[in-house]
Amino acid sequence: MNCCGRKRKNRNINVDHSKLSFKPCGLPREMLEVVVIYEDEMEAIRLADFESLYQQECADKMGISRTTFSRLVESARKKIADALLNQKVLNVETRG
């Protein structure tokens, strides 16, 4: 039995978001805090905010439930806002 909850469902990610990093201008990277946004969160942002799809459509495209999609997009938006408002580096990484 898995002690840490359910097994993570594979998520369909149609765009390679790896190796992306954003930082505030004029500040050395080593002086800044880092916020990590995962590829599935980035894909959720792409579908919801860039493609302007409804949450159910986004969830269907990613192969996850609408509630899971909702949690992903909420988490991503908080991390992006934190990085922008508090002058932090935003790194996109894969989970695991």
C-alpha positions in Angstrom: 0.0 0.0 0.0 1.2 3.5 -0.9 1.8 5.5 2.3 1.6 8.8 0.5 -1.8 8.8 -1.0 -2.9 7.7 -4.5 -0.5 7.1 -7.3 0.0 10.2 -9.4 -2.0 10.0 -12.7 0.0 10.7 -15.9 -0.8 14.1 -17.3 -0.8 14.9 -21.0 1.5 17.8 -21.6 1.6 18.9 -25.3 4.3 21.6 -25.1 7.8 21.2 -23.7 8.0 23.7 -20.9 11.3 22.4 -19.5 14.4 24.5 -19.4 12.4 27.7 -18.9 13.5 30.3 -16.4 12.5 33.9 -15.8 14.2 36.4 -13.5 13.9 40.1 -12.7 16.2 42.3 -14.8 19.2 43.9 -13.2 19.5 41.6 -10.2 22.1 38.8 -10.0 20.4 35.3 -10.0 22.4 34.2 -7.0 20.8 36.9 -4.8 17.3 35.9 -5.6 14.9 33.4 -4.2 13.6 30.7 -6.6 10.0 29.7 -7.2 9.5 26.3 -8.9 6.5 25.8 -11.2 6.1 22.3 -12.5 5.5 21.4 -16.2 1.9 20.3 -15.5 1.2 23.6 -13.7 2.6 25.5 -16.7 0.5 23.4 -19.1 -2.6 24.3 -17.0 -1.7 28.0 -17.3 -1.2 27.6 -21.1 -4.5 25.9 -21.6 -6.6 28.1 -19.3 -5.0 31.5 -19.7 -3.3 31.5 -23.1 -5.7 29.2 -25.0 -8.7 30.5 -23.1 -10.3 27.0 -22.7 -12.9 26.1 -20.1 -11.6 24.1 -17.2 -13.3 20.9 -18.2 -11.8 21.2 -21.7 -8.4 21.8 -20.2 -8.8 18.8 -17.8 -9.9 16.6 -20.7 -6.8 17.6 -22.8 -4.5 16.8 -19.8 -6.3 13.6 -19.0 -7.1 14.6 -15.4 -10.3 15.5 -13.5 -11.6 19.0 -13.5 -11.0 19.4 -9.7 -7.3 18.3 -10.2 -7.0 20.8 -13.0 -8.5 23.5 -10.8 -5.9 22.8 -8.1 -3.0 22.9 -10.6 -4.0 26.2 -12.2 -4.6 27.8 -8.8 -1.2 26.6 -7.5 0.5 27.9 -10.7 -1.1 31.3 -10.5 0.0 31.8 -6.9 3.5 30.8 -7.8 3.6 33.1 -10.8 2.2 36.0 -8.7 4.7 35.4 -6.0 7.6 35.5 -8.4 6.4 38.6 -10.2 5.4 40.6 -7.1 8.4 39.6 -4.9 11.2 39.7 -7.5 11.9 36.0 -7.5 13.3 33.7 -10.1 10.6 31.5 -11.7 11.9 28.1 -12.9 9.9 25.5 -14.8 10.8 21.9 -13.8 9.6 18.4 -14.2 8.2 16.5 -11.2 10.2 13.7 -9.7 
